[in-house]
Amino acid sequence: MLALTSITEEILDLKQARRAVILAHHYQDAEIQDLADAVGDSLELARKARDFEGDVIAFCGVWFMAETAKVLNPQRIVVVPDRDASCSLVESCPADQVRAYRAAHPDHVIVSYINTSVEVKAESDILCTSRNAIQVVNSIPADKTVLFLPDINLGNYVKRQTGRENMKIWQGACIVHATFPARRLVKARVEHPNALVASHPECTPDVLAMSDFIGSTTSIIQWCASSEAGEFIVMTESGVLNSLQKLAPHKRFHFIPNENCNCSECPYMKRNTLEKLRECLRNLEPRVELSKEVMQRAALPIERMLAVK
């Protein structure tokens, strides 16, 4: 406990000295969330980064989130605890393939999920998050063909919800949400018959079909906290438990292991630690460095996303 307290105090001292803000995604470990100035999903943290006043942003999430923060704050220093905190969706969608698609289909509208590299964002017409993806697609004229990338499950969910026929979907998937087995959810519903099921739209269609609520990370947290029900099966990364317990300490939450690690954790998100956060604030490394050209090109689709209510 003394060691943890010491690291926490060092981080807070460094934050003050650097005029820094700490942003943390809901999937971070609880001790990081508890130190953060803001905890949220990708959309919330993008807005927090845009409105931040200070010199340094320490982004506790994965690399693409920090890239987005840098695009929105080109004059500020953006650092991350671990440079290798990547994302399976980013890795499933190389920028050169998106450029090739753009060249072959210049009249198509590219809607990119925020879980993409900054180079892919620069090739896109508009971005979205799981919270506003339906609104973003609905904002595009009906006669336009849409390429939605890179998450196949979110894309199929949005296509069903919007009824949009002329929509092509990239074949990427989240290594956490896409590997929650429906059979384990069936078993959990038998074990917890009074529990409602809340799922992230990156889950597979058979999981979504058994859900009482489908929404983004923050939407799931808000729905569970405000619901009259007292027990939930939560089909997303288990880091959300920290926020759930703070908002609804009297309720019970169950998480289903996925096939990859027999857990409900994102291995990329969990690369960040308090020790790494302290070092990145101390050394201002790893630092997000992007070319002016790619930031300028990525800024427009990001701002278009932020403008969608």
ChimeraX commands (.cxc) that place a marker at each C-alpha (Angstrom):
marker #1 position 0.00,0.00,0.00 radius 0.5
marker #1 position 2.86,2.38,0.82 radius 0.5
marker #1 position 4.44,1.76,-2.61 radius 0.5
marker #1 position 1.12,2.41,-4.36 radius 0.5
marker #1 position 0.62,5.61,-2.36 radius 0.5
marker #1 position 4.12,6.76,-3.26 radius 0.5
marker #1 position 3.58,6.21,-6.99 radius 0.5
marker #1 position 0.22,7.97,-6.83 radius 0.5
marker #1 position 1.78,10.98,-5.11 radius 0.5
marker #1 position 4.59,11.10,-7.67 radius 0.5
marker #1 position 2.07,11.04,-10.53 radius 0.5
marker #1 position 0.04,13.85,-9.00 radius 0.5
marker #1 position 3.18,15.94,-8.42 radius 0.5
marker #1 position 4.35,15.36,-12.00 radius 0.5
marker #1 position 0.90,16.20,-13.34 radius 0.5
marker #1 position 0.97,19.54,-11.57 radius 0.5
marker #1 position 4.53,20.31,-12.65 radius 0.5
marker #1 position 3.80,19.44,-16.28 radius 0.5
marker #1 position 0.43,21.25,-16.34 radius 0.5
marker #1 position -0.96,17.94,-17.50 radius 0.5
marker #1 position -4.34,16.29,-17.67 radius 0.5
marker #1 position -4.81,12.52,-17.31 radius 0.5
marker #1 position -7.48,10.97,-19.51 radius 0.5
marker #1 position -8.44,7.34,-18.93 radius 0.5
marker #1 position -10.68,4.98,-20.84 radius 0.5
marker #1 position -13.23,2.88,-18.95 radius 0.5
marker #1 position -11.17,-0.23,-19.76 radius 0.5
marker #1 position -8.15,0.91,-17.74 radius 0.5
marker #1 position -7.35,-0.62,-14.35 radius 0.5
marker #1 position -9.24,0.97,-11.46 radius 0.5
marker #1 position -6.17,2.63,-9.92 radius 0.5
marker #1 position -5.55,4.53,-13.17 radius 0.5
marker #1 position -9.20,5.52,-13.51 radius 0.5
marker #1 position -9.18,6.83,-9.95 radius 0.5
marker #1 position -6.26,9.16,-10.76 radius 0.5
marker #1 position -7.71,10.49,-13.99 radius 0.5
marker #1 position -9.17,13.93,-14.53 radius 0.5
marker #1 position -11.71,12.35,-16.87 radius 0.5
marker #1 position -12.84,8.76,-17.45 radius 0.5
marker #1 position -14.91,7.97,-20.51 radius 0.5
marker #1 position -15.38,6.20,-23.80 radius 0.5
marker #1 position -13.71,7.21,-27.06 radius 0.5
marker #1 position -16.22,9.95,-27.87 radius 0.5
marker #1 position -16.17,11.51,-24.41 radius 0.5
marker #1 position -12.39,11.49,-24.23 radius 0.5
marker #1 position -12.06,13.00,-27.70 radius 0.5
marker #1 position -14.25,15.88,-26.55 radius 0.5
marker #1 position -12.28,16.24,-23.31 radius 0.5
marker #1 position -9.04,16.34,-25.27 radius 0.5
marker #1 position -10.41,19.00,-27.61 radius 0.5
marker #1 position -11.50,21.25,-24.75 radius 0.5
marker #1 position -8.42,20.76,-22.56 radius 0.5
marker #1 position -6.36,23.73,-21.36 radius 0.5
marker #1 position -2.79,22.94,-20.36 radius 0.5
marker #1 position 0.49,21.70,-21.79 radius 0.5
marker #1 position 0.45,17.88,-21.63 radius 0.5
marker #1 position -2.16,15.19,-22.19 radius 0.5
marker #1 position -1.36,11.80,-20.64 radius 0.5
marker #1 position -3.72,9.44,-22.45 radius 0.5
marker #1 position -4.34,6.17,-20.65 radius 0.5
marker #1 position -5.98,4.09,-23.30 radius 0.5
marker #1 position -4.64,2.77,-26.58 radius 0.5
marker #1 position -2.49,4.46,-29.21 radius 0.5
marker #1 position -5.22,5.45,-31.68 radius 0.5
marker #1 position -6.99,7.41,-28.93 radius 0.5
marker #1 position -3.83,9.36,-28.20 radius 0.5
marker #1 position -3.42,10.06,-31.93 radius 0.5
marker #1 position -6.93,11.54,-31.96 radius 0.5
marker #1 position -6.05,13.73,-28.98 radius 0.5
marker #1 position -2.94,14.95,-30.81 radius 0.5
marker #1 position -4.93,15.84,-33.94 radius 0.5
marker #1 position -7.28,17.90,-31.78 radius 0.5
marker #1 position -4.34,19.48,-29.90 radius 0.5
marker #1 position -1.50,19.79,-32.42 radius 0.5
marker #1 position 0.44,22.29,-30.28 radius 0.5
marker #1 position 0.30,20.24,-27.08 radius 0.5
marker #1 position 2.38,17.28,-25.94 radius 0.5
marker #1 position 0.47,13.99,-25.93 radius 0.5
marker #1 position 2.03,11.00,-24.18 radius 0.5
marker #1 position 0.94,7.44,-23.46 radius 0.5
marker #1 position 2.10,5.01,-20.80 radius 0.5
marker #1 position 2.84,2.19,-23.30 radius 0.5
marker #1 position 3.55,2.60,-27.01 radius 0.5
marker #1 position 2.54,-1.01,-27.67 radius 0.5
marker #1 position -1.03,-0.46,-26.46 radius 0.5
marker #1 position -2.53,-1.07,-29.87 radius 0.5
marker #1 position -5.94,-2.37,-31.00 radius 0.5
marker #1 position -6.96,-5.39,-33.06 radius 0.5
marker #1 position -9.35,-3.20,-35.07 radius 0.5
marker #1 position -6.56,-0.81,-36.01 radius 0.5
marker #1 position -4.37,-3.71,-37.05 radius 0.5
marker #1 position -7.15,-5.22,-39.18 radius 0.5
marker #1 position -7.42,-2.08,-41.32 radius 0.5
marker #1 position -4.15,-1.00,-43.00 radius 0.5
marker #1 position -4.16,2.51,-44.44 radius 0.5
marker #1 position -2.82,1.39,-47.84 radius 0.5
marker #1 position -5.84,-0.86,-48.35 radius 0.5
marker #1 position -8.19,2.00,-47.50 radius 0.5
marker #1 position -6.34,4.28,-49.93 radius 0.5
marker #1 position -6.73,1.65,-52.63 radius 0.5
marker #1 position -10.46,1.41,-51.95 radius 0.5
marker #1 position -10.76,5.20,-52.06 radius 0.5
marker #1 position -8.97,5.31,-55.42 radius 0.5
marker #1 position -11.23,2.59,-56.86 radius 0.5
marker #1 position -14.47,4.06,-55.45 radius 0.5
marker #1 position -14.05,7.84,-55.24 radius 0.5
marker #1 position -17.81,8.40,-55.01 radius 0.5
marker #1 position -18.29,6.20,-51.92 radius 0.5
marker #1 position -18.52,7.72,-48.44 radius 0.5
marker #1 position -16.00,6.21,-46.01 radius 0.5
marker #1 position -17.28,6.08,-42.44 radius 0.5
marker #1 position -14.47,5.04,-40.11 radius 0.5
marker #1 position -14.96,3.85,-36.57 radius 0.5
marker #1 position -12.75,5.81,-34.22 radius 0.5
marker #1 position -10.83,2.56,-33.59 radius 0.5
marker #1 position -8.58,3.21,-36.60 radius 0.5
marker #1 position -5.14,4.65,-37.18 radius 0.5
marker #1 position -4.72,8.36,-37.87 radius 0.5
marker #1 position -3.67,7.49,-41.42 radius 0.5
marker #1 position -7.01,5.73,-41.99 radius 0.5
marker #1 position -8.85,8.65,-40.42 radius 0.5
marker #1 position -7.11,10.91,-42.94 radius 0.5
marker #1 position -8.61,8.83,-45.78 radius 0.5
marker #1 position -12.12,8.99,-44.30 radius 0.5
marker #1 position -15.06,11.30,-44.88 radius 0.5
marker #1 position -16.39,11.11,-41.32 radius 0.5
marker #1 position -15.67,9.17,-38.15 radius 0.5
marker #1 position -18.03,7.61,-35.65 radius 0.5
marker #1 position -18.01,5.89,-32.29 radius 0.5
marker #1 position -20.24,3.07,-31.11 radius 0.5
marker #1 position -22.40,5.72,-29.47 radius 0.5
marker #1 position -23.13,7.83,-32.54 radius 0.5
marker #1 position -22.53,5.39,-35.42 radius 0.5
marker #1 position -26.24,5.12,-36.29 radius 0.5
marker #1 position -26.65,8.91,-36.32 radius 0.5
marker #1 position -23.53,9.33,-38.45 radius 0.5
marker #1 position -24.69,6.83,-41.08 radius 0.5
marker #1 position -28.18,8.34,-41.08 radius 0.5
marker #1 position -26.62,11.76,-41.75 radius 0.5
marker #1 position -25.29,10.57,-45.12 radius 0.5
marker #1 position -27.58,10.98,-48.16 radius 0.5
marker #1 position -29.46,7.75,-48.88 radius 0.5
marker #1 position -28.26,7.55,-52.48 radius 0.5
marker #1 position -24.61,7.37,-51.41 radius 0.5
marker #1 position -22.80,4.05,-50.99 radius 0.5
marker #1 position -21.15,3.81,-47.58 radius 0.5
marker #1 position -18.04,1.87,-46.65 radius 0.5
marker #1 position -18.11,1.27,-42.89 radius 0.5
marker #1 position -14.84,0.21,-41.35 radius 0.5
marker #1 position -13.29,-1.66,-39.67 radius 0.5
marker #1 position -15.61,-3.51,-37.21 radius 0.5
marker #1 position -17.85,-6.06,-38.91 radius 0.5
marker #1 position -20.16,-6.56,-35.92 radius 0.5
marker #1 position -20.73,-2.86,-35.29 radius 0.5
marker #1 position -21.15,-2.34,-39.03 radius 0.5
marker #1 position -23.78,-5.07,-39.31 radius 0.5
marker #1 position -25.60,-3.72,-36.27 radius 0.5
marker #1 position -25.66,-0.22,-37.75 radius 0.5
marker #1 position -26.85,-1.60,-41.09 radius 0.5
marker #1 position -29.74,-3.41,-39.38 radius 0.5
marker #1 position -30.69,-0.34,-37.34 radius 0.5
marker #1 position -30.56,2.10,-40.24 radius 0.5
marker #1 position -32.00,-0.24,-42.87 radius 0.5
marker #1 position -29.34,1.00,-45.24 radius 0.5
marker #1 position -28.91,-1.35,-48.19 radius 0.5
marker #1 position -26.01,0.36,-49.98 radius 0.5
marker #1 position -23.53,-0.17,-47.15 radius 0.5
marker #1 position -20.32,-2.17,-47.44 radius 0.5
marker #1 position -18.60,-3.41,-44.27 radius 0.5
marker #1 position -14.91,-4.06,-43.57 radius 0.5
marker #1 position -14.00,-7.44,-42.10 radius 0.5
marker #1 position -12.29,-6.42,-38.84 radius 0.5
marker #1 position -13.25,-7.46,-35.32 radius 0.5
marker #1 position -12.44,-6.70,-31.68 radius 0.5
marker #1 position -10.48,-9.49,-30.01 radius 0.5
marker #1 position -12.51,-8.99,-26.83 radius 0.5
marker #1 position -16.11,-8.38,-27.90 radius 0.5
marker #1 position -16.08,-10.66,-30.94 radius 0.5
marker #1 position -14.94,-13.63,-28.86 radius 0.5
marker #1 position -17.66,-13.61,-26.20 radius 0.5
marker #1 position -19.32,-16.97,-26.89 radius 0.5
marker #1 position -23.12,-16.99,-27.09 radius 0.5
marker #1 position -23.14,-20.37,-25.36 radius 0.5
marker #1 position -21.55,-18.82,-22.27 radius 0.5
marker #1 position -24.14,-16.07,-22.27 radius 0.5
marker #1 position -26.87,-18.72,-22.43 radius 0.5
marker #1 position -25.28,-20.44,-19.43 radius 0.5
marker #1 position -24.98,-17.14,-17.54 radius 0.5
marker #1 position -28.65,-16.35,-18.13 radius 0.5
marker #1 position -29.57,-19.72,-16.61 radius 0.5
marker #1 position -27.30,-19.07,-13.62 radius 0.5
marker #1 position -28.64,-15.50,-13.16 radius 0.5
marker #1 position -32.27,-15.64,-14.30 radius 0.5
marker #1 position -33.11,-12.19,-12.93 radius 0.5
marker #1 position -30.19,-10.44,-14.63 radius 0.5
marker #1 position -30.64,-8.18,-17.63 radius 0.5
marker #1 position -28.08,-8.38,-20.43 radius 0.5
marker #1 position -26.24,-5.23,-21.62 radius 0.5
marker #1 position -23.98,-5.65,-24.66 radius 0.5
marker #1 position -21.58,-3.58,-26.71 radius 0.5
marker #1 position -22.44,-3.55,-30.45 radius 0.5
marker #1 position -18.98,-4.97,-31.25 radius 0.5
marker #1 position -20.35,-8.29,-29.95 radius 0.5
marker #1 position -21.52,-10.91,-32.43 radius 0.5
marker #1 position -25.13,-10.93,-33.70 radius 0.5
marker #1 position -26.09,-14.02,-31.66 radius 0.5
marker #1 position -25.00,-12.25,-28.46 radius 0.5
marker #1 position -26.80,-9.05,-29.43 radius 0.5
marker #1 position -29.97,-11.02,-30.14 radius 0.5
marker #1 position -30.05,-12.12,-26.49 radius 0.5
marker #1 position -29.47,-8.63,-25.09 radius 0.5
marker #1 position -31.87,-6.35,-23.28 radius 0.5
marker #1 position -29.75,-3.31,-24.11 radius 0.5
marker #1 position -27.13,-2.58,-26.80 radius 0.5
marker #1 position -24.93,0.47,-26.56 radius 0.5
marker #1 position -21.52,2.06,-26.20 radius 0.5
marker #1 position -19.41,1.61,-23.10 radius 0.5
marker #1 position -20.72,4.77,-21.45 radius 0.5
marker #1 position -24.28,4.03,-22.55 radius 0.5
marker #1 position -24.08,0.60,-20.91 radius 0.5
marker #1 position -22.83,2.14,-17.67 radius 0.5
marker #1 position -25.58,4.76,-17.66 radius 0.5
marker #1 position -28.30,2.24,-18.53 radius 0.5
marker #1 position -27.28,-0.22,-15.82 radius 0.5
marker #1 position -27.04,2.55,-13.22 radius 0.5
marker #1 position -30.44,4.04,-14.06 radius 0.5
marker #1 position -32.33,0.78,-14.58 radius 0.5
marker #1 position -34.68,-0.44,-11.87 radius 0.5
marker #1 position -33.12,-3.89,-12.19 radius 0.5
marker #1 position -30.58,-4.94,-9.60 radius 0.5
marker #1 position -28.53,-7.51,-11.53 radius 0.5
marker #1 position -26.82,-7.44,-14.92 radius 0.5
marker #1 position -24.75,-9.56,-17.26 radius 0.5
marker #1 position -22.38,-7.10,-18.92 radius 0.5
marker #1 position -20.99,-8.04,-22.31 radius 0.5
marker #1 position -18.04,-5.71,-22.59 radius 0.5
marker #1 position -14.57,-5.23,-21.13 radius 0.5
marker #1 position -14.58,-5.75,-17.37 radius 0.5
marker #1 position -12.80,-2.45,-16.67 radius 0.5
marker #1 position -16.26,-0.82,-16.69 radius 0.5
marker #1 position -16.90,-2.47,-13.32 radius 0.5
marker #1 position -15.09,0.39,-11.59 radius 0.5
marker #1 position -17.56,2.97,-12.90 radius 0.5
marker #1 position -20.53,0.64,-12.43 radius 0.5
marker #1 position -19.72,0.05,-8.77 radius 0.5
marker #1 position -19.29,3.76,-8.13 radius 0.5
marker #1 position -22.62,4.65,-9.71 radius 0.5
marker #1 position -24.58,1.63,-8.48 radius 0.5
marker #1 position -22.79,0.03,-5.51 radius 0.5
marker #1 position -25.94,-1.85,-4.47 radius 0.5
marker #1 position -26.25,-3.71,-7.79 radius 0.5
marker #1 position -24.62,-6.94,-9.00 radius 0.5
marker #1 position -22.67,-7.25,-12.24 radius 0.5
marker #1 position -21.49,-10.41,-13.99 radius 0.5
marker #1 position -18.89,-10.60,-16.78 radius 0.5
marker #1 position -18.55,-13.44,-19.28 radius 0.5
marker #1 position -15.11,-14.85,-20.17 radius 0.5
marker #1 position -14.17,-14.71,-23.84 radius 0.5
marker #1 position -12.46,-17.44,-25.84 radius 0.5
marker #1 position -9.03,-15.82,-26.11 radius 0.5
marker #1 position -7.95,-15.47,-22.49 radius 0.5
marker #1 position -10.89,-16.89,-20.52 radius 0.5
marker #1 position -11.28,-13.37,-19.13 radius 0.5
marker #1 position -13.11,-10.17,-20.07 radius 0.5
marker #1 position -10.04,-7.97,-20.43 radius 0.5
marker #1 position -8.43,-6.18,-23.37 radius 0.5
marker #1 position -4.73,-7.13,-23.36 radius 0.5
marker #1 position -3.82,-3.84,-25.04 radius 0.5
marker #1 position -5.66,-1.66,-22.52 radius 0.5
marker #1 position -4.10,-3.55,-19.65 radius 0.5
marker #1 position -0.56,-2.78,-20.83 radius 0.5
marker #1 position -0.83,0.58,-19.06 radius 0.5
marker #1 position 0.21,0.67,-15.41 radius 0.5
marker #1 position 0.75,3.29,-12.73 radius 0.5
marker #1 position 4.50,2.85,-13.07 radius 0.5
marker #1 position 4.34,3.48,-16.82 radius 0.5
marker #1 position 2.07,6.48,-16.30 radius 0.5
marker #1 position 4.60,7.96,-13.87 radius 0.5
marker #1 position 7.45,7.43,-16.33 radius 0.5
marker #1 position 5.62,8.94,-19.29 radius 0.5
marker #1 position 4.87,12.07,-17.27 radius 0.5
marker #1 position 8.45,12.19,-16.01 radius 0.5
marker #1 position 10.12,11.69,-19.41 radius 0.5
marker #1 position 7.33,12.91,-21.72 radius 0.5
marker #1 position 7.74,9.67,-23.63 radius 0.5
marker #1 position 6.34,7.72,-25.46 radius 0.5
marker #1 position 5.15,10.82,-27.26 radius 0.5
marker #1 position 2.68,11.00,-30.15 radius 0.5
marker #1 position 4.36,12.70,-33.10 radius 0.5
marker #1 position 2.34,13.18,-36.30 radius 0.5
marker #1 position 3.02,15.06,-39.52 radius 0.5
marker #1 position 1.22,18.34,-40.05 radius 0.5
marker #1 position -0.27,16.99,-43.29 radius 0.5
marker #1 position -1.84,13.89,-41.76 radius 0.5
marker #1 position -3.18,15.86,-38.80 radius 0.5
marker #1 position -4.82,18.41,-41.09 radius 0.5
marker #1 position -6.44,15.68,-43.20 radius 0.5
marker #1 position -7.61,13.69,-40.16 radius 0.5
marker #1 position -8.98,16.75,-38.37 radius 0.5
marker #1 position -11.95,17.27,-40.71 radius 0.5
marker #1 position -13.55,13.81,-40.32 radius 0.5
marker #1 position -12.91,13.95,-36.57 radius 0.5
marker #1 position -14.62,17.35,-36.28 radius 0.5
marker #1 position -17.51,16.07,-38.39 radius 0.5
marker #1 position -17.94,13.22,-35.90 radius 0.5
marker #1 position -17.86,15.57,-32.94 radius 0.5
marker #1 position -20.54,17.73,-34.56 radius 0.5
marker #1 position -23.02,14.82,-34.72 radius 0.5
marker #1 position -25.37,14.88,-31.73 radius 0.5
marker link #1:1,2 radius 0.2
marker link #1:2,3 radius 0.2
marker link #1:3,4 radius 0.2
marker link #1:4,5 radius 0.2
marker link #1:5,6 radius 0.2
marker link #1:6,7 radius 0.2
marker link #1:7,8 radius 0.2
marker link #1:8,9 radius 0.2
marker link #1:9,10 radius 0.2
marker link #1:10,11 radius 0.2
marker link #1:11,12 radius 0.2
marker link #1:12,13 radius 0.2
marker link #1:13,14 radius 0.2
marker link #1:14,15 radius 0.2
marker link #1:15,16 radius 0.2
marker link #1:16,17 radius 0.2
marker link #1:17,18 radius 0.2
marker link #1:18,19 radius 0.2
marker link #1:19,20 radius 0.2
marker link #1:20,21 radius 0.2
marker link #1:21,22 radius 0.2
marker link #1:22,23 radius 0.2
marker link #1:23,24 radius 0.2
marker link #1:24,25 radius 0.2
marker link #1:25,26 radius 0.2
marker link #1:26,27 radius 0.2
marker link #1:27,28 radius 0.2
marker link #1:28,29 radius 0.2
marker link #1:29,30 radius 0.2
marker link #1:30,31 radius 0.2
marker link #1:31,32 radius 0.2
marker link #1:32,33 radius 0.2
marker link #1:33,34 radius 0.2
marker link #1:34,35 radius 0.2
marker link #1:35,36 radius 0.2
marker link #1:36,37 radius 0.2
marker link #1:37,38 radius 0.2
marker link #1:38,39 radius 0.2
marker link #1:39,40 radius 0.2
marker link #1:40,41 radius 0.2
marker link #1:41,42 radius 0.2
marker link #1:42,43 radius 0.2
marker link #1:43,44 radius 0.2
marker link #1:44,45 radius 0.2
marker link #1:45,46 radius 0.2
marker link #1:46,47 radius 0.2
marker link #1:47,48 radius 0.2
marker link #1:48,49 radius 0.2
marker link #1:49,50 radius 0.2
marker link #1:50,51 radius 0.2
marker link #1:51,52 radius 0.2
marker link #1:52,53 radius 0.2
marker link #1:53,54 radius 0.2
marker link #1:54,55 radius 0.2
marker link #1:55,56 radius 0.2
marker link #1:56,57 radius 0.2
marker link #1:57,58 radius 0.2
marker link #1:58,59 radius 0.2
marker link #1:59,60 radius 0.2
marker link #1:60,61 radius 0.2
marker link #1:61,62 radius 0.2
marker link #1:62,63 radius 0.2
marker link #1:63,64 radius 0.2
marker link #1:64,65 radius 0.2
marker link #1:65,66 radius 0.2
marker link #1:66,67 radius 0.2
marker link #1:67,68 radius 0.2
marker link #1:68,69 radius 0.2
marker link #1:69,70 radius 0.2
marker link #1:70,71 radius 0.2
marker link #1:71,72 radius 0.2
marker link #1:72,73 radius 0.2
marker link #1:73,74 radius 0.2
marker link #1:74,75 radius 0.2
marker link #1:75,76 radius 0.2
marker link #1:76,77 radius 0.2
marker link #1:77,78 radius 0.2
marker link #1:78,79 radius 0.2
marker link #1:79,80 radius 0.2
marker link #1:80,81 radius 0.2
marker link #1:81,82 radius 0.2
marker link #1:82,83 radius 0.2
marker link #1:83,84 radius 0.2
marker link #1:84,85 radius 0.2
marker link #1:85,86 radius 0.2
marker link #1:86,87 radius 0.2
marker link #1:87,88 radius 0.2
marker link #1:88,89 radius 0.2
marker link #1:89,90 radius 0.2
marker link #1:90,91 radius 0.2
marker link #1:91,92 radius 0.2
marker link #1:92,93 radius 0.2
marker link #1:93,94 radius 0.2
marker link #1:94,95 radius 0.2
marker link #1:95,96 radius 0.2
marker link #1:96,97 radius 0.2
marker link #1:97,98 radius 0.2
marker link #1:98,99 radius 0.2
marker link #1:99,100 radius 0.2
marker link #1:100,101 radius 0.2
marker link #1:101,102 radius 0.2
marker link #1:102,103 radius 0.2
marker link #1:103,104 radius 0.2
marker link #1:104,105 radius 0.2
marker link #1:105,106 radius 0.2
marker link #1:106,107 radius 0.2
marker link #1:107,108 radius 0.2
marker link #1:108,109 radius 0.2
marker link #1:109,110 radius 0.2
marker link #1:110,111 radius 0.2
marker link #1:111,112 radius 0.2
marker link #1:112,113 radius 0.2
marker link #1:113,114 radius 0.2
marker link #1:114,115 radius 0.2
marker link #1:115,116 radius 0.2
marker link #1:116,117 radius 0.2
marker link #1:117,118 radius 0.2
marker link #1:118,119 radius 0.2
marker link #1:119,120 radius 0.2
marker link #1:120,121 radius 0.2
marker link #1:121,122 radius 0.2
marker link #1:122,123 radius 0.2
marker link #1:123,124 radius 0.2
marker link #1:124,125 radius 0.2
marker link #1:125,126 radius 0.2
marker link #1:126,127 radius 0.2
marker link #1:127,128 radius 0.2
marker link #1:128,129 radius 0.2
marker link #1:129,130 radius 0.2
marker link #1:130,131 radius 0.2
marker link #1:131,132 radius 0.2
marker link #1:132,133 radius 0.2
marker link #1:133,134 radius 0.2
marker link #1:134,135 radius 0.2
marker link #1:135,136 radius 0.2
marker link #1:136,137 radius 0.2
marker link #1:137,138 radius 0.2
marker link #1:138,139 radius 0.2
marker link #1:139,140 radius 0.2
marker link #1:140,141 radius 0.2
marker link #1:141,142 radius 0.2
marker link #1:142,143 radius 0.2
marker link #1:143,144 radius 0.2
marker link #1:144,145 radius 0.2
marker link #1:145,146 radius 0.2
marker link #1:146,147 radius 0.2
marker link #1:147,148 radius 0.2
marker link #1:148,149 radius 0.2
marker link #1:149,150 radius 0.2
marker link #1:150,151 radius 0.2
marker link #1:151,152 radius 0.2
marker link #1:152,153 radius 0.2
marker link #1:153,154 radius 0.2
marker link #1:154,155 radius 0.2
marker link #1:155,156 radius 0.2
marker link #1:156,157 radius 0.2
marker link #1:157,158 radius 0.2
marker link #1:158,159 radius 0.2
marker link #1:159,160 radius 0.2
marker link #1:160,161 radius 0.2
marker link #1:161,162 radius 0.2
marker link #1:162,163 radius 0.2
marker link #1:163,164 radius 0.2
marker link #1:164,165 radius 0.2
marker link #1:165,166 radius 0.2
marker link #1:166,167 radius 0.2
marker link #1:167,168 radius 0.2
marker link #1:168,169 radius 0.2
marker link #1:169,170 radius 0.2
marker link #1:170,171 radius 0.2
marker link #1:171,172 radius 0.2
marker link #1:172,173 radius 0.2
marker link #1:173,174 radius 0.2
marker link #1:174,175 radius 0.2
marker link #1:175,176 radius 0.2
marker link #1:176,177 radius 0.2
marker link #1:177,178 radius 0.2
marker link #1:178,179 radius 0.2
marker link #1:179,180 radius 0.2
marker link #1:180,181 radius 0.2
marker link #1:181,182 radius 0.2
marker link #1:182,183 radius 0.2
marker link #1:183,184 radius 0.2
marker link #1:184,185 radius 0.2
marker link #1:185,186 radius 0.2
marker link #1:186,187 radius 0.2
marker link #1:187,188 radius 0.2
marker link #1:188,189 radius 0.2
marker link #1:189,190 radius 0.2
marker link #1:190,191 radius 0.2
marker link #1:191,192 radius 0.2
marker link #1:192,193 radius 0.2
marker link #1:193,194 radius 0.2
marker link #1:194,195 radius 0.2
marker link #1:195,196 radius 0.2
marker link #1:196,197 radius 0.2
marker link #1:197,198 radius 0.2
marker link #1:198,199 radius 0.2
marker link #1:199,200 radius 0.2
marker link #1:200,201 radius 0.2
marker link #1:201,202 radius 0.2
marker link #1:202,203 radius 0.2
marker link #1:203,204 radius 0.2
marker link #1:204,205 radius 0.2
marker link #1:205,206 radius 0.2
marker link #1:206,207 radius 0.2
marker link #1:207,208 radius 0.2
marker link #1:208,209 radius 0.2
marker link #1:209,210 radius 0.2
marker link #1:210,211 radius 0.2
marker link #1:211,212 radius 0.2
marker link #1:212,213 radius 0.2
marker link #1:213,214 radius 0.2
marker link #1:214,215 radius 0.2
marker link #1:215,216 radius 0.2
marker link #1:216,217 radius 0.2
marker link #1:217,218 radius 0.2
marker link #1:218,219 radius 0.2
marker link #1:219,220 radius 0.2
marker link #1:220,221 radius 0.2
marker link #1:221,222 radius 0.2
marker link #1:222,223 radius 0.2
marker link #1:223,224 radius 0.2
marker link #1:224,225 radius 0.2
marker link #1:225,226 radius 0.2
marker link #1:226,227 radius 0.2
marker link #1:227,228 radius 0.2
marker link #1:228,229 radius 0.2
marker link #1:229,230 radius 0.2
marker link #1:230,231 radius 0.2
marker link #1:231,232 radius 0.2
marker link #1:232,233 radius 0.2
marker link #1:233,234 radius 0.2
marker link #1:234,235 radius 0.2
marker link #1:235,236 radius 0.2
marker link #1:236,237 radius 0.2
marker link #1:237,238 radius 0.2
marker link #1:238,239 radius 0.2
marker link #1:239,240 radius 0.2
marker link #1:240,241 radius 0.2
marker link #1:241,242 radius 0.2
marker link #1:242,243 radius 0.2
marker link #1:243,244 radius 0.2
marker link #1:244,245 radius 0.2
marker link #1:245,246 radius 0.2
marker link #1:246,247 radius 0.2
marker link #1:247,248 radius 0.2
marker link #1:248,249 radius 0.2
marker link #1:249,250 radius 0.2
marker link #1:250,251 radius 0.2
marker link #1:251,252 radius 0.2
marker link #1:252,253 radius 0.2
marker link #1:253,254 radius 0.2
marker link #1:254,255 radius 0.2
marker link #1:255,256 radius 0.2
marker link #1:256,257 radius 0.2
marker link #1:257,258 radius 0.2
marker link #1:258,259 radius 0.2
marker link #1:259,260 radius 0.2
marker link #1:260,261 radius 0.2
marker link #1:261,262 radius 0.2
marker link #1:262,263 radius 0.2
marker link #1:263,264 radius 0.2
marker link #1:264,265 radius 0.2
marker link #1:265,266 radius 0.2
marker link #1:266,267 radius 0.2
marker link #1:267,268 radius 0.2
marker link #1:268,269 radius 0.2
marker link #1:269,270 radius 0.2
marker link #1:270,271 radius 0.2
marker link #1:271,272 radius 0.2
marker link #1:272,273 radius 0.2
marker link #1:273,274 radius 0.2
marker link #1:274,275 radius 0.2
marker link #1:275,276 radius 0.2
marker link #1:276,277 radius 0.2
marker link #1:277,278 radius 0.2
marker link #1:278,279 radius 0.2
marker link #1:279,280 radius 0.2
marker link #1:280,281 radius 0.2
marker link #1:281,282 radius 0.2
marker link #1:282,283 radius 0.2
marker link #1:283,284 radius 0.2
marker link #1:284,285 radius 0.2
marker link #1:285,286 radius 0.2
marker link #1:286,287 radius 0.2
marker link #1:287,288 radius 0.2
marker link #1:288,289 radius 0.2
marker link #1:289,290 radius 0.2
marker link #1:290,291 radius 0.2
marker link #1:291,292 radius 0.2
marker link #1:292,293 radius 0.2
marker link #1:293,294 radius 0.2
marker link #1:294,295 radius 0.2
marker link #1:295,296 radius 0.2
marker link #1:296,297 radius 0.2
marker link #1:297,298 radius 0.2
marker link #1:298,299 radius 0.2
marker link #1:299,300 radius 0.2
marker link #1:300,301 radius 0.2
marker link #1:301,302 radius 0.2
marker link #1:302,303 radius 0.2
marker link #1:303,304 radius 0.2
marker link #1:304,305 radius 0.2
marker link #1:305,306 radius 0.2
marker link #1:306,307 radius 0.2
marker link #1:307,308 radius 0.2
marker link #1:308,309 radius 0.2
view
